[in-house]
Amino acid sequence: MYSDAAKLRTTVRRRQSPALLPALSHNAHLPRNASGFVHKSQGDPMPTIRVDLMEGRTVDQKRALVKAITQAVVDTLGARPESVDVLLFDVKRHDWATGGELWSDKRPG
């Protein structure tokens, strides 16, 4: 039986493996392993960038942001633009805190 530390190491290794991608709709045509992950070659980098934003940005602002992030990843990592995933998460002010204070409780200015 594995120790908790060994289970954690195995989980982390699986999640860090660039050869395994979650089975998302845009790669549904690719072959999957028993765990439901898609195999891609090691030479095909697939960075996924997660961005947490305070709610309130416009779609145009988000469009410009994902374009700039994608270009930065292409320039820096040599990835193909179509292999770069950017996930945007809007967070409500009452669900975000800095320095122990909710943003919804902060006074403007």
C-alpha positions in Angstrom: 0.0 0.0 0.0 1.3 3.5 -0.9 2.0 6.0 1.7 0.2 9.4 1.5 3.4 11.0 0.3 3.9 8.4 -2.5 0.3 9.0 -3.6 0.8 12.7 -3.7 4.1 12.4 -5.7 2.3 10.1 -8.2 -0.6 12.6 -8.5 1.7 15.5 -9.0 3.7 13.7 -11.6 0.6 12.8 -13.5 -0.7 16.4 -13.4 2.7 17.8 -14.5 3.1 15.4 -17.5 3.0 17.4 -20.7 2.1 14.2 -22.6 -1.3 14.0 -20.9 -4.1 16.4 -21.5 -7.6 16.4 -20.1 -10.3 15.1 -22.4 -11.7 18.4 -23.6 -14.1 19.0 -26.5 -11.4 20.6 -28.7 -9.3 17.4 -28.5 -12.1 14.9 -28.5 -10.7 13.3 -31.7 -7.4 12.3 -30.1 -6.8 8.8 -28.5 -7.3 8.5 -24.8 -5.7 6.3 -22.1 -7.7 4.4 -19.5 -7.9 7.5 -17.2 -9.6 9.5 -20.0 -6.5 11.6 -20.8 -5.4 12.4 -24.3 -1.8 11.5 -25.4 0.1 14.0 -27.3 3.8 13.9 -28.3 6.4 15.5 -26.0 7.4 17.9 -28.7 4.0 19.5 -28.8 3.8 21.9 -25.8 0.3 22.6 -24.6 0.5 25.3 -21.9 -2.7 26.1 -20.1 -2.7 29.5 -18.5 -5.2 30.3 -15.7 -6.1 33.9 -15.0 -8.2 34.9 -12.0 -9.8 38.4 -12.5 -11.9 40.5 -10.3 -15.2 40.6 -12.1 -16.1 43.6 -14.2 -13.8 43.3 -17.2 -15.5 43.6 -20.6 -15.4 40.9 -23.3 -13.2 43.2 -25.4 -10.7 43.5 -22.5 -10.7 39.8 -22.1 -10.3 39.2 -25.8 -7.3 41.5 -25.9 -5.8 39.9 -22.8 -6.0 36.3 -24.1 -4.5 37.5 -27.4 -1.6 39.1 -25.6 -1.1 36.1 -23.3 -1.2 33.7 -26.2 1.4 35.7 -28.2 3.7 35.9 -25.1 3.5 32.1 -24.7 4.3 31.6 -28.4 7.2 34.0 -28.2 8.6 32.7 -24.9 7.9 28.9 -25.1 7.8 28.4 -28.9 4.3 26.9 -28.7 1.8 27.1 -31.6 -1.0 29.6 -30.9 -3.6 26.9 -31.4 -2.0 24.8 -28.6 -2.3 27.6 -26.0 -5.3 27.5 -23.7 -6.2 30.5 -21.6 -8.8 30.0 -18.9 -10.4 33.2 -17.4 -12.2 33.1 -14.1 -14.2 36.1 -12.9 -14.2 36.3 -9.1 -16.7 38.4 -7.2 -15.3 41.1 -4.9 -16.8 39.3 -1.8 -14.9 36.1 -2.9 -11.5 37.7 -3.0 -9.4 38.9 -0.1 -6.1 40.6 0.2 -4.3 41.2 3.5 -7.2 39.5 5.4 -9.8 41.9 4.1 -12.5 41.2 1.5 -12.4 43.5 -1.5 -16.1 44.1 -1.1 -15.3 45.6 2.3 -12.6 48.0 1.1 -13.4 51.6 0.6 -12.7 53.2 -2.7 -9.6 55.4 -2.9 
